[in-house]
Amino acid sequence: MDFEESGQDQTKIDELTNSLYSCISFRQGEMPDLARLKSLFIKEGMLINNNDDPLIFTIDRFADAIGYQISAGSLKSFSEREIAERTEIFGKIAHRFSTYEARFDPDDAEPLSVGINSIQLAKVGDSWLVSCLVWNDESEDRRIPEKYILSDV
């Protein structure tokens, strides 16, 4: 892979990551773009909440769970944004450690949680798609190392 191709891949992965965060973030009275979120994953894509015992979702089950929480009124708004990243690319595979801040209300001064999304990607044709996204929030006994906080985001 030459530098130009690698740079284009990095740009596409940056755009995909921005889309991921955009799709799950929404204000009260709005809906997240769950159809678009599904389009960013391979058909068999997985999401894993690894804060306690792993909660494993297919992309369809995850979108259904979010939709249910919204319709039940238990989730009224949500905002998550990338604050730092580290991306490694080799051929048609990539891994992104995406440090995030999450808030229920995007206008809240302090985040609800800070953590890392470990995003595995596969290049399909000219596009990058997520194969798996695993996340873990920071806690008192699990601090995010400096190398995952400092980046050019």
C-alpha positions, 0 to 999 in steps of 0.5 A: 500500500502506498502512502496516497492509498493509506492516506485515502484509507485514513480519511475514509475511516475518519469519515466512517467514525464521524458517521458512527458518532453522528448516527447514535447522537440525537437531541430530545424530540429527534431520532438517531439515524439507525438505518444509516448506522446499520449501513456502516456495518457488515451484515454480521456486524457486532457491538459489545458493551464490555463494561461488566459481563459482555453484552453482545448485540448484532447490529440489528439487535442493537438498533432495535434495543435503542429504538425500544428505549426511545419509544419506551421513554427511557432514552430521550437524547444521547450524544457521543463524540470522539476526543482522541484516536489511534488508527492502524491500517494493514491492507484491507483491515484496520483497527481504531481505538476511539476515545469518547465522551458520552452525555445524555444531553449534548449541552451537559458540561460534564460527560456521563462517561468517558471510554474507548471504542475499539473499532475493527474495520474491513475494507469491502470494495472501496469502502470501509465497514465496521465488523465489530465495535467493543466499548469500555468506559473509564472507571476509578480502577480503569483509567485511560492511558495518556497515549489514548487521550492525546491525538490530533482529533 
